[in-house]
Amino acid sequence: MASKISVSIPEDMLRKLDQAARQAHTSRSALLCQAV
C-alpha cells in the first residue's frame, strides 16, 4: 500500500533537487522516492 507524505522543502533545496532530477532524467518525486 502506498502512502503520501507532505513535507516542506526550502526553495534552495528544491532548485538542487530539480537540477539532480534533470541530470538523472527523472522527476523530483521519483528522485525523492529513491532516496527514502
N, C-alpha and C positions, 0 to 999 in steps of 0.2 A: 504494500500500500504506500503510495507516495504522499508526502506531506508538503505543505507550503510553509515557508518561513519568511517573515518580513524583517529586514534589517535596514538600518540607516548606515549609509556609507558616505564618508566625506567626498566632496567634489574632486579633490586632487587624486584620491584613490580611485574614483570612478574613471578618470582620464587614463590612469595607468592600467586599469582593468580592460578598458576599451582598446588600448594600444596592444596589450598582450593578446586579447581575443583576435584582433585583426591579424597579428603575426602568426597565430595558431590556426587561422582560417576557421574560426568558430564563433559562437555568440558569447556574450558576457555571462549569460545564465549557464551555458554549458561549461564554461571555464570554472565558474564557481562550484558547480555540481561535482566536477572532477576533483576540486580542491578539498571537498568535505569528506 
